[in-house]
Amino acid sequence: MHTTPVKGIIAYPITPFDTNDKVDIPLFEQLLERMLTAGCDGIAPLGSTGVLPYLTDEEKEAITVSAIRQVNGRVPVITGVSCLTTERTVYHAKFAEQAGTDAVMILPMSYWKLTDDEIFRHYETVANAIGIPIMAYNNPGTSGIDMSPALLKRLLTIPNVTMIKESTGDVQRMHYLRKTLGEEVAFYNGSNPLALGAFAAGASGWCTAAPNLIPALNNALYGAIKSNDLALAQSAFYRQLPLLQFIVAKGLPRAIKAGLEIAGVTAGELRRPLEPLTPAETAELKAILAACN
């Protein structure tokens, strides 16, 4: 098993819908190809940007198959398979593995607050059902659960759990992971405004929706990190920081859709209850994108 299937910029595609509220697979593939052509190091379908919780099982399966087919081995694919129940998470993890994904990403979704033991057994059960790596995703802003550094360390005792995506927005967590777990454990930044700090802390990669809009700047930041050029990394980061802050504040699916349309790219519809940005928000985004470019 490859413990670290990807390093660098891991791009999140949106899930576009047509006017009948159906997932638009041809458009999804076009948008995915656009990011691949622009250059990214990995693709992560069915994340927060892809509105995973708003999709039916059948829609998740269609996106999974479509993404793997379109990528066609050019970069690794890390498929989101998070569900409220362990049974459904196992189901989607096995489906993604059989479809050919390189790894799966799991967020501990919950209505009731889960204990550390419940979270551990959730991951352990999924891991025992598949033979590919798992990225443990910590994002209390969406899941309502903040997995402590101690719990993340415990999860890494499960053989398949070889990657951690940290999205609390606390760079100290990343320093802890590197110091405590060493360089053998791959951790990834999921907090867009912390991209520079996370790389400085030793992150293996950055999971982000920004490549939908500013792939050149995202790649420039990672290139500067690889070259150990701090001044160039700072320059690339601060140029894109206003956009990174905006897309997080306004909601990734809404903001990315609007940004694509500003760029003249068809982005489909949103699924309710999500609604498009207001005219004022769109104007603000247009100005931010102009400054980035």
C-alpha positions as protocol buffer text, in pm:
chain_id: "A"
residue {
  index: 1
  type: MET
  ca { x: 0 y: 0 z: 0 }
}
residue {
  index: 2
  type: HIS
  ca { x: 127 y: 346 z: -88 }
}
residue {
  index: 3
  type: THR
  ca { x: 110 y: 543 z: 235 }
}
residue {
  index: 4
  type: THR
  ca { x: 124 y: 885 z: 67 }
}
residue {
  index: 5
  type: PRO
  ca { x: -51 y: 868 z: -270 }
}
residue {
  index: 6
  type: VAL
  ca { x: -17 y: 1239 z: -343 }
}
residue {
  index: 7
  type: LYS
  ca { x: 182 y: 1548 z: -253 }
}
residue {
  index: 8
  type: GLY
  ca { x: 117 y: 1907 z: -355 }
}
residue {
  index: 9
  type: ILE
  ca { x: -206 y: 2070 z: -469 }
}
residue {
  index: 10
  type: ILE
  ca { x: -511 y: 1846 z: -433 }
}
residue {
  index: 11
  type: ALA
  ca { x: -798 y: 2009 z: -620 }
}
residue {
  index: 12
  type: TYR
  ca { x: -1165 y: 1993 z: -528 }
}
residue {
  index: 13
  type: PRO
  ca { x: -1419 y: 1999 z: -813 }
}
residue {
  index: 14
  type: ILE
  ca { x: -1770 y: 2131 z: -766 }
}
residue {
  index: 15
  type: THR
  ca { x: -2071 y: 1913 z: -837 }
}
residue {
  index: 16
  type: PRO
  ca { x: -2280 y: 2100 z: -1097 }
}
residue {
  index: 17
  type: PHE
  ca { x: -2654 y: 2048 z: -1137 }
}
residue {
  index: 18
  type: ASP
  ca { x: -2879 y: 2111 z: -1436 }
}
residue {
  index: 19
  type: THR
  ca { x: -3200 y: 2313 z: -1432 }
}
residue {
  index: 20
  type: ASN
  ca { x: -3394 y: 2001 z: -1330 }
}
residue {
  index: 21
  type: ASP
  ca { x: -3175 y: 1960 z: -1018 }
}
residue {
  index: 22
  type: LYS
  ca { x: -2998 y: 1656 z: -1166 }
}
residue {
  index: 23
  type: VAL
  ca { x: -2622 y: 1609 z: -1139 }
}
residue {
  index: 24
  type: ASP
  ca { x: -2472 y: 1722 z: -1469 }
}
residue {
  index: 25
  type: ILE
  ca { x: -2206 y: 1457 z: -1534 }
}
residue {
  index: 26
  type: PRO
  ca { x: -2088 y: 1591 z: -1874 }
}
residue {
  index: 27
  type: LEU
  ca { x: -2037 y: 1936 z: -1724 }
}
residue {
  index: 28
  type: PHE
  ca { x: -1865 y: 1785 z: -1419 }
}
residue {
  index: 29
  type: GLU
  ca { x: -1618 y: 1613 z: -1650 }
}
residue {
  index: 30
  type: GLN
  ca { x: -1554 y: 1935 z: -1841 }
}
residue {
  index: 31
  type: LEU
  ca { x: -1481 y: 2125 z: -1520 }
}
residue {
  index: 32
  type: LEU
  ca { x: -1261 y: 1843 z: -1396 }
}
residue {
  index: 33
  type: GLU
  ca { x: -1063 y: 1839 z: -1721 }
}
residue {
  index: 34
  type: ARG
  ca { x: -1015 y: 2213 z: -1695 }
}
residue {
  index: 35
  type: MET
  ca { x: -842 y: 2169 z: -1358 }
}
residue {
  index: 36
  type: LEU
  ca { x: -635 y: 1878 z: -1480 }
}
residue {
  index: 37
  type: THR
  ca { x: -517 y: 2076 z: -1780 }
}
residue {
  index: 38
  type: ALA
  ca { x: -422 y: 2370 z: -1557 }
}
residue {
  index: 39
  type: GLY
  ca { x: -205 y: 2138 z: -1352 }
}
residue {
  index: 40
  type: CYS
  ca { x: -283 y: 1989 z: -1012 }
}
residue {
  index: 41
  type: ASP
  ca { x: -124 y: 1704 z: -821 }
}
residue {
  index: 42
  type: GLY
  ca { x: -441 y: 1524 z: -721 }
}
residue {
  index: 43
  type: ILE
  ca { x: -820 y: 1535 z: -747 }
}
residue {
  index: 44
  type: ALA
  ca { x: -1059 y: 1500 z: -452 }
}
residue {
  index: 45
  type: PRO
  ca { x: -1420 y: 1457 z: -566 }
}
residue {
  index: 46
  type: LEU
  ca { x: -1708 y: 1452 z: -320 }
}
residue {
  index: 47
  type: GLY
  ca { x: -1573 y: 1691 z: -62 }
}
residue {
  index: 48
  type: SER
  ca { x: -1737 y: 1996 z: 91 }
}
residue {
  index: 49
  type: THR
  ca { x: -1700 y: 2181 z: -240 }
}
residue {
  index: 50
  type: GLY
  ca { x: -1875 y: 1892 z: -413 }
}
residue {
  index: 51
  type: VAL
  ca { x: -2171 y: 1912 z: -168 }
}
residue {
  index: 52
  type: LEU
  ca { x: -2131 y: 1550 z: -62 }
}
residue {
  index: 53
  type: PRO
  ca { x: -2406 y: 1559 z: 206 }
}
residue {
  index: 54
  type: TYR
  ca { x: -2660 y: 1686 z: -49 }
}
residue {
  index: 55
  type: LEU
  ca { x: -2620 y: 1388 z: -284 }
}
residue {
  index: 56
  type: THR
  ca { x: -2803 y: 1056 z: -305 }
}
residue {
  index: 57
  type: ASP
  ca { x: -2612 y: 730 z: -302 }
}
residue {
  index: 58
  type: GLU
  ca { x: -2666 y: 696 z: -676 }
}
residue {
  index: 59
  type: GLU
  ca { x: -2535 y: 1047 z: -740 }
}
residue {
  index: 60
  type: LYS
  ca { x: -2225 y: 982 z: -528 }
}
residue {
  index: 61
  type: GLU
  ca { x: -2157 y: 666 z: -727 }
}
residue {
  index: 62
  type: ALA
  ca { x: -2199 y: 848 z: -1058 }
}
residue {
  index: 63
  type: ILE
  ca { x: -1955 y: 1122 z: -953 }
}
residue {
  index: 64
  type: THR
  ca { x: -1706 y: 863 z: -826 }
}
residue {
  index: 65
  type: VAL
  ca { x: -1706 y: 668 z: -1152 }
}
residue {
  index: 66
  type: SER
  ca { x: -1701 y: 984 z: -1363 }
}
residue {
  index: 67
  type: ALA
  ca { x: -1405 y: 1136 z: -1178 }
}
residue {
  index: 68
  type: ILE
  ca { x: -1193 y: 823 z: -1195 }
}
residue {
  index: 69
  type: ARG
  ca { x: -1275 y: 777 z: -1563 }
}
residue {
  index: 70
  type: GLN
  ca { x: -1195 y: 1138 z: -1651 }
}
residue {
  index: 71
  type: VAL
  ca { x: -871 y: 1153 z: -1453 }
}
residue {
  index: 72
  type: ASN
  ca { x: -767 y: 823 z: -1613 }
}
residue {
  index: 73
  type: GLY
  ca { x: -462 y: 774 z: -1396 }
}
residue {
  index: 74
  type: ARG
  ca { x: -305 y: 1113 z: -1467 }
}
residue {
  index: 75
  type: VAL
  ca { x: -303 y: 1211 z: -1099 }
}
residue {
  index: 76
  type: PRO
  ca { x: -416 y: 1031 z: -783 }
}
residue {
  index: 77
  type: VAL
  ca { x: -784 y: 1047 z: -689 }
}
residue {
  index: 78
  type: ILE
  ca { x: -892 y: 1073 z: -325 }
}
residue {
  index: 79
  type: THR
  ca { x: -1267 y: 1017 z: -308 }
}
residue {
  index: 80
  type: GLY
  ca { x: -1484 y: 1147 z: -25 }
}
residue {
  index: 81
  type: VAL
  ca { x: -1700 y: 870 z: 122 }
}
residue {
  index: 82
  type: SER
  ca { x: -1821 y: 1027 z: 447 }
}
residue {
  index: 83
  type: CYS
  ca { x: -2167 y: 929 z: 570 }
}
residue {
  index: 84
  type: LEU
  ca { x: -2356 y: 949 z: 898 }
}
residue {
  index: 85
  type: THR
  ca { x: -2355 y: 574 z: 950 }
}
residue {
  index: 86
  type: THR
  ca { x: -2063 y: 334 z: 947 }
}
residue {
  index: 87
  type: GLU
  ca { x: -2254 y: 96 z: 719 }
}
residue {
  index: 88
  type: ARG
  ca { x: -2300 y: 358 z: 447 }
}
residue {
  index: 89
  type: THR
  ca { x: -1941 y: 477 z: 481 }
}
residue {
  index: 90
  type: VAL
  ca { x: -1819 y: 120 z: 433 }
}
residue {
  index: 91
  type: TYR
  ca { x: -2048 y: 84 z: 133 }
}
residue {
  index: 92
  type: HIS
  ca { x: -1917 y: 394 z: -43 }
}
residue {
  index: 93
  type: ALA
  ca { x: -1554 y: 318 z: 48 }
}
residue {
  index: 94
  type: LYS
  ca { x: -1582 y: -27 z: -106 }
}
residue {
  index: 95
  type: PHE
  ca { x: -1756 y: 116 z: -413 }
}
residue {
  index: 96
  type: ALA
  ca { x: -1482 y: 378 z: -459 }
}
residue {
  index: 97
  type: GLU
  ca { x: -1210 y: 116 z: -421 }
}
residue {
  index: 98
  type: GLN
  ca { x: -1371 y: -111 z: -678 }
}
residue {
  index: 99
  type: ALA
  ca { x: -1411 y: 187 z: -914 }
}
residue {
  index: 100
  type: GLY
  ca { x: -1037 y: 249 z: -896 }
}
residue {
  index: 101
  type: THR
  ca { x: -981 y: 537 z: -655 }
}
residue {
  index: 102
  type: ASP
  ca { x: -635 y: 568 z: -504 }
}
residue {
  index: 103
  type: ALA
  ca { x: -756 y: 656 z: -153 }
}
residue {
  index: 104
  type: VAL
  ca { x: -1067 y: 761 z: 34 }
}
residue {
  index: 105
  type: MET
  ca { x: -1126 y: 1057 z: 263 }
}
residue {
  index: 106
  type: ILE
  ca { x: -1348 y: 1019 z: 569 }
}
residue {
  index: 107
  type: LEU
  ca { x: -1497 y: 1291 z: 788 }
}
residue {
  index: 108
  type: PRO
  ca { x: -1670 y: 1165 z: 1105 }
}
residue {
  index: 109
  type: MET
  ca { x: -2018 y: 1300 z: 1036 }
}
residue {
  index: 110
  type: SER
  ca { x: -2256 y: 1302 z: 1330 }
}
residue {
  index: 111
  type: TYR
  ca { x: -2592 y: 1418 z: 1459 }
}
residue {
  index: 112
  type: TRP
  ca { x: -2517 y: 1306 z: 1814 }
}
residue {
  index: 113
  type: LYS
  ca { x: -2176 y: 1394 z: 1952 }
}
residue {
  index: 114
  type: LEU
  ca { x: -1954 y: 1089 z: 1909 }
}
residue {
  index: 115
  type: THR
  ca { x: -1703 y: 965 z: 2165 }
}
residue {
  index: 116
  type: ASP
  ca { x: -1341 y: 905 z: 2072 }
}
residue {
  index: 117
  type: ASP
  ca { x: -1401 y: 531 z: 2095 }
}
residue {
  index: 118
  type: GLU
  ca { x: -1697 y: 553 z: 1857 }
}
residue {
  index: 119
  type: ILE
  ca { x: -1493 y: 754 z: 1607 }
}
residue {
  index: 120
  type: PHE
  ca { x: -1203 y: 510 z: 1632 }
}
residue {
  index: 121
  type: ARG
  ca { x: -1425 y: 208 z: 1571 }
}
residue {
  index: 122
  type: HIS
  ca { x: -1591 y: 389 z: 1279 }
}
residue {
  index: 123
  type: TYR
  ca { x: -1257 y: 433 z: 1103 }
}
residue {
  index: 124
  type: GLU
  ca { x: -1136 y: 87 z: 1203 }
}
residue {
  index: 125
  type: THR
  ca { x: -1445 y: -79 z: 1056 }
}
residue {
  index: 126
  type: VAL
  ca { x: -1406 y: 103 z: 724 }
}
residue {
  index: 127
  type: ALA
  ca { x: -1033 y: 29 z: 714 }
}
residue {
  index: 128
  type: ASN
  ca { x: -1094 y: -342 z: 768 }
}
residue {
  index: 129
  type: ALA
  ca { x: -1331 y: -345 z: 471 }
}
residue {
  index: 130
  type: ILE
  ca { x: -1092 y: -197 z: 213 }
}
residue {
  index: 131
  type: GLY
  ca { x: -729 y: -224 z: 110 }
}
residue {
  index: 132
  type: ILE
  ca { x: -650 y: 132 z: 7 }
}
residue {
  index: 133
  type: PRO
  ca { x: -529 y: 428 z: 218 }
}
residue {
  index: 134
  type: ILE
  ca { x: -763 y: 643 z: 421 }
}
residue {
  index: 135
  type: MET
  ca { x: -729 y: 1016 z: 480 }
}
residue {
  index: 136
  type: ALA
  ca { x: -878 y: 1106 z: 819 }
}
residue {
  index: 137
  type: TYR
  ca { x: -1045 y: 1444 z: 775 }
}
residue {
  index: 138
  type: ASN
  ca { x: -1081 y: 1676 z: 1074 }
}
residue {
  index: 139
  type: ASN
  ca { x: -1315 y: 1967 z: 1008 }
}
residue {
  index: 140
  type: PRO
  ca { x: -1527 y: 2064 z: 1308 }
}
residue {
  index: 141
  type: GLY
  ca { x: -1674 y: 2354 z: 1111 }
}
residue {
  index: 142
  type: THR
  ca { x: -1874 y: 2112 z: 896 }
}
residue {
  index: 143
  type: SER
  ca { x: -1889 y: 1792 z: 1101 }
}
residue {
  index: 144
  type: GLY
  ca { x: -1938 y: 1940 z: 1446 }
}
residue {
  index: 145
  type: ILE
  ca { x: -1664 y: 1709 z: 1573 }
}
residue {
  index: 146
  type: ASP
  ca { x: -1312 y: 1824 z: 1655 }
}
residue {
  index: 147
  type: MET
  ca { x: -1080 y: 1525 z: 1659 }
}
residue {
  index: 148
  type: SER
  ca { x: -806 y: 1602 z: 1908 }
}
residue {
  index: 149
  type: PRO
  ca { x: -439 y: 1553 z: 1817 }
}
residue {
  index: 150
  type: ALA
  ca { x: -439 y: 1258 z: 2058 }
}
residue {
  index: 151
  type: LEU
  ca { x: -729 y: 1096 z: 1871 }
}
residue {
  index: 152
  type: LEU
  ca { x: -566 y: 1158 z: 1534 }
}
residue {
  index: 153
  type: LYS
  ca { x: -252 y: 992 z: 1663 }
}
residue {
  index: 154
  type: ARG
  ca { x: -462 y: 697 z: 1779 }
}
residue {
  index: 155
  type: LEU
  ca { x: -629 y: 669 z: 1438 }
}
residue {
  index: 156
  type: LEU
  ca { x: -288 y: 631 z: 1281 }
}
residue {
  index: 157
  type: THR
  ca { x: -249 y: 298 z: 1460 }
}
residue {
  index: 158
  type: ILE
  ca { x: -502 y: 165 z: 1208 }
}
residue {
  index: 159
  type: PRO
  ca { x: -283 y: 38 z: 920 }
}
residue {
  index: 160
  type: ASN
  ca { x: -492 y: 190 z: 639 }
}
residue {
  index: 161
  type: VAL
  ca { x: -515 y: 535 z: 800 }
}
residue {
  index: 162
  type: THR
  ca { x: -199 y: 692 z: 666 }
}
residue {
  index: 163
  type: MET
  ca { x: -300 y: 1054 z: 600 }
}
residue {
  index: 164
  type: ILE
  ca { x: -455 y: 1333 z: 803 }
}
residue {
  index: 165
  type: LYS
  ca { x: -634 y: 1637 z: 664 }
}
residue {
  index: 166
  type: GLU
  ca { x: -644 y: 1914 z: 923 }
}
residue {
  index: 167
  type: SER
  ca { x: -901 y: 2189 z: 872 }
}
residue {
  index: 168
  type: THR
  ca { x: -945 y: 2347 z: 1213 }
}
residue {
  index: 169
  type: GLY
  ca { x: -753 y: 2658 z: 1106 }
}
residue {
  index: 170
  type: ASP
  ca { x: -506 y: 2603 z: 1390 }
}
residue {
  index: 171
  type: VAL
  ca { x: -153 y: 2588 z: 1253 }
}
residue {
  index: 172
  type: GLN
  ca { x: -29 y: 2472 z: 1594 }
}
residue {
  index: 173
  type: ARG
  ca { x: -209 y: 2143 z: 1527 }
}
residue {
  index: 174
  type: MET
  ca { x: 7 y: 2097 z: 1220 }
}
residue {
  index: 175
  type: HIS
  ca { x: 327 y: 2168 z: 1411 }
}
residue {
  index: 176
  type: TYR
  ca { x: 215 y: 1914 z: 1670 }
}
residue {
  index: 177
  type: LEU
  ca { x: 148 y: 1651 z: 1404 }
}
residue {
  index: 178
  type: ARG
  ca { x: 491 y: 1694 z: 1250 }
}
residue {
  index: 179
  type: LYS
  ca { x: 675 y: 1706 z: 1582 }
}
residue {
  index: 180
  type: THR
  ca { x: 488 y: 1416 z: 1742 }
}
residue {
  index: 181
  type: LEU
  ca { x: 437 y: 1189 z: 1445 }
}
residue {
  index: 182
  type: GLY
  ca { x: 748 y: 1260 z: 1243 }
}
residue {
  index: 183
  type: GLU
  ca { x: 800 y: 1290 z: 871 }
}
residue {
  index: 184
  type: GLU
  ca { x: 660 y: 946 z: 795 }
}
residue {
  index: 185
  type: VAL
  ca { x: 302 y: 1063 z: 848 }
}
residue {
  index: 186
  type: ALA
  ca { x: 149 y: 1270 z: 572 }
}
residue {
  index: 187
  type: PHE
  ca { x: -73 y: 1554 z: 685 }
}
residue {
  index: 188
  type: TYR
  ca { x: -259 y: 1794 z: 461 }
}
residue {
  index: 189
  type: ASN
  ca { x: -391 y: 2143 z: 500 }
}
residue {
  index: 190
  type: GLY
  ca { x: -763 y: 2194 z: 448 }
}
residue {
  index: 191
  type: SER
  ca { x: -780 y: 2553 z: 573 }
}
residue {
  index: 192
  type: ASN
  ca { x: -725 y: 2777 z: 271 }
}
residue {
  index: 193
  type: PRO
  ca { x: -601 y: 3090 z: 454 }
}
residue {
  index: 194
  type: LEU
  ca { x: -333 y: 2880 z: 628 }
}
residue {
  index: 195
  type: ALA
  ca { x: -176 y: 2746 z: 309 }
}
residue {
  index: 196
  type: LEU
  ca { x: 164 y: 2909 z: 361 }
}
residue {
  index: 197
  type: GLY
  ca { x: 182 y: 2834 z: 733 }
}
residue {
  index: 198
  type: ALA
  ca { x: 82 y: 2473 z: 678 }
}
residue {
  index: 199
  type: PHE
  ca { x: 353 y: 2415 z: 420 }
}
residue {
  index: 200
  type: ALA
  ca { x: 601 y: 2577 z: 657 }
}
residue {
  index: 201
  type: ALA
  ca { x: 490 y: 2330 z: 923 }
}
residue {
  index: 202
  type: GLY
  ca { x: 564 y: 2042 z: 688 }
}
residue {
  index: 203
  type: ALA
  ca { x: 230 y: 1967 z: 524 }
}
residue {
  index: 204
  type: SER
  ca { x: 255 y: 1718 z: 239 }
}
residue {
  index: 205
  type: GLY
  ca { x: -15 y: 1895 z: 46 }
}
residue {
  index: 206
  type: TRP
  ca { x: -299 y: 2144 z: 32 }
}
residue {
  index: 207
  type: CYS
  ca { x: -657 y: 2029 z: -31 }
}
residue {
  index: 208
  type: THR
  ca { x: -833 y: 2324 z: -190 }
}
residue {
  index: 209
  type: ALA
  ca { x: -1106 y: 2438 z: -427 }
}
residue {
  index: 210
  type: ALA
  ca { x: -896 y: 2736 z: -535 }
}
residue {
  index: 211
  type: PRO
  ca { x: -757 y: 2560 z: -848 }
}
residue {
  index: 212
  type: ASN
  ca { x: -1101 y: 2606 z: -1003 }
}
residue {
  index: 213
  type: LEU
  ca { x: -1018 y: 2977 z: -1018 }
}
residue {
  index: 214
  type: ILE
  ca { x: -645 y: 3049 z: -966 }
}
residue {
  index: 215
  type: PRO
  ca { x: -447 y: 2732 z: -1048 }
}
residue {
  index: 216
  type: ALA
  ca { x: -134 y: 2923 z: -1154 }
}
residue {
  index: 217
  type: LEU
  ca { x: -105 y: 3098 z: -818 }
}
residue {
  index: 218
  type: ASN
  ca { x: -170 y: 2776 z: -627 }
}
residue {
  index: 219
  type: ASN
  ca { x: 99 y: 2598 z: -826 }
}
residue {
  index: 220
  type: ALA
  ca { x: 338 y: 2891 z: -785 }
}
residue {
  index: 221
  type: LEU
  ca { x: 306 y: 2868 z: -407 }
}
residue {
  index: 222
  type: TYR
  ca { x: 379 y: 2497 z: -400 }
}
residue {
  index: 223
  type: GLY
  ca { x: 663 y: 2534 z: -649 }
}
residue {
  index: 224
  type: ALA
  ca { x: 824 y: 2797 z: -429 }
}
residue {
  index: 225
  type: ILE
  ca { x: 787 y: 2569 z: -126 }
}
residue {
  index: 226
  type: LYS
  ca { x: 957 y: 2285 z: -309 }
}
residue {
  index: 227
  type: SER
  ca { x: 1238 y: 2521 z: -408 }
}
residue {
  index: 228
  type: ASN
  ca { x: 1274 y: 2650 z: -49 }
}
residue {
  index: 229
  type: ASP
  ca { x: 1219 y: 3003 z: -179 }
}
residue {
  index: 230
  type: LEU
  ca { x: 1042 y: 3175 z: 110 }
}
residue {
  index: 231
  type: ALA
  ca { x: 1021 y: 3517 z: -53 }
}
residue {
  index: 232
  type: LEU
  ca { x: 859 y: 3374 z: -366 }
}
residue {
  index: 233
  type: ALA
  ca { x: 622 y: 3161 z: -156 }
}
residue {
  index: 234
  type: GLN
  ca { x: 516 y: 3465 z: 43 }
}
residue {
  index: 235
  type: SER
  ca { x: 460 y: 3667 z: -272 }
}
residue {
  index: 236
  type: ALA
  ca { x: 242 y: 3395 z: -430 }
}
residue {
  index: 237
  type: PHE
  ca { x: 49 y: 3340 z: -107 }
}
residue {
  index: 238
  type: TYR
  ca { x: -33 y: 3701 z: -27 }
}
residue {
  index: 239
  type: ARG
  ca { x: -157 y: 3761 z: -382 }
}
residue {
  index: 240
  type: GLN
  ca { x: -416 y: 3487 z: -340 }
}
residue {
  index: 241
  type: LEU
  ca { x: -499 y: 3532 z: 30 }
}
residue {
  index: 242
  type: PRO
  ca { x: -799 y: 3767 z: -25 }
}
residue {
  index: 243
  type: LEU
  ca { x: -957 y: 3509 z: -255 }
}
residue {
  index: 244
  type: LEU
  ca { x: -888 y: 3224 z: -15 }
}
residue {
  index: 245
  type: GLN
  ca { x: -1054 y: 3419 z: 265 }
}
residue {
  index: 246
  type: PHE
  ca { x: -1351 y: 3511 z: 44 }
}
residue {
  index: 247
  type: ILE
  ca { x: -1433 y: 3160 z: -78 }
}
residue {
  index: 248
  type: VAL
  ca { x: -1426 y: 3026 z: 278 }
}
residue {
  index: 249
  type: ALA
  ca { x: -1640 y: 3309 z: 415 }
}
residue {
  index: 250
  type: LYS
  ca { x: -1904 y: 3287 z: 141 }
}
residue {
  index: 251
  type: GLY
  ca { x: -1917 y: 2908 z: 112 }
}
residue {
  index: 252
  type: LEU
  ca { x: -1707 y: 2706 z: -130 }
}
residue {
  index: 253
  type: PRO
  ca { x: -1977 y: 2577 z: -370 }
}
residue {
  index: 254
  type: ARG
  ca { x: -2140 y: 2921 z: -405 }
}
residue {
  index: 255
  type: ALA
  ca { x: -1815 y: 3112 z: -438 }
}
residue {
  index: 256
  type: ILE
  ca { x: -1650 y: 2873 z: -682 }
}
residue {
  index: 257
  type: LYS
  ca { x: -1959 y: 2864 z: -906 }
}
residue {
  index: 258
  type: ALA
  ca { x: -1965 y: 3245 z: -915 }
}
residue {
  index: 259
  type: GLY
  ca { x: -1593 y: 3266 z: -983 }
}
residue {
  index: 260
  type: LEU
  ca { x: -1617 y: 3024 z: -1273 }
}
residue {
  index: 261
  type: GLU
  ca { x: -1900 y: 3226 z: -1424 }
}
residue {
  index: 262
  type: ILE
  ca { x: -1700 y: 3548 z: -1386 }
}
residue {
  index: 263
  type: ALA
  ca { x: -1429 y: 3372 z: -1587 }
}
residue {
  index: 264
  type: GLY
  ca { x: -1684 y: 3284 z: -1856 }
}
residue {
  index: 265
  type: VAL
  ca { x: -1703 y: 2916 z: -1760 }
}
residue {
  index: 266
  type: THR
  ca { x: -2039 y: 2740 z: -1738 }
}
residue {
  index: 267
  type: ALA
  ca { x: -2075 y: 2608 z: -1383 }
}
residue {
  index: 268
  type: GLY
  ca { x: -2429 y: 2469 z: -1367 }
}
residue {
  index: 269
  type: GLU
  ca { x: -2679 y: 2522 z: -1089 }
}
residue {
  index: 270
  type: LEU
  ca { x: -2661 y: 2490 z: -711 }
}
residue {
  index: 271
  type: ARG
  ca { x: -2877 y: 2250 z: -513 }
}
residue {
  index: 272
  type: ARG
  ca { x: -3110 y: 2415 z: -263 }
}
residue {
  index: 273
  type: PRO
  ca { x: -3086 y: 2534 z: 6 }
}
residue {
  index: 274
  type: LEU
  ca { x: -2766 y: 2682 z: -147 }
}
residue {
  index: 275
  type: GLU
  ca { x: -2826 y: 2995 z: -353 }
}
residue {
  index: 276
  type: PRO
  ca { x: -2600 y: 3206 z: -577 }
}
residue {
  index: 277
  type: LEU
  ca { x: -2394 y: 3493 z: -443 }
}
residue {
  index: 278
  type: THR
  ca { x: -2572 y: 3828 z: -425 }
}
residue {
  index: 279
  type: PRO
  ca { x: -2486 y: 4091 z: -688 }
}
residue {
  index: 280
  type: ALA
  ca { x: -2275 y: 4277 z: -430 }
}
residue {
  index: 281
  type: GLU
  ca { x: -2085 y: 3961 z: -337 }
}
residue {
  index: 282
  type: THR
  ca { x: -2030 y: 3879 z: -704 }
}
residue {
  index: 283
  type: ALA
  ca { x: -1891 y: 4227 z: -766 }
}
residue {
  index: 284
  type: GLU
  ca { x: -1657 y: 4186 z: -470 }
}
residue {
  index: 285
  type: LEU
  ca { x: -1537 y: 3851 z: -602 }
}
residue {
  index: 286
  type: LYS
  ca { x: -1483 y: 3995 z: -949 }
}
residue {
  index: 287
  type: ALA
  ca { x: -1257 y: 4264 z: -803 }
}
residue {
  index: 288
  type: ILE
  ca { x: -1064 y: 4009 z: -597 }
}
residue {
  index: 289
  type: LEU
  ca { x: -1008 y: 3785 z: -898 }
}
residue {
  index: 290
  type: ALA
  ca { x: -889 y: 4082 z: -1105 }
}
residue {
  index: 291
  type: ALA
  ca { x: -636 y: 4165 z: -835 }
}
residue {
  index: 292
  type: CYS
  ca { x: -517 y: 3804 z: -824 }
}
residue {
  index: 293
  type: ASN
  ca { x: -455 y: 3801 z: -1196 }
}
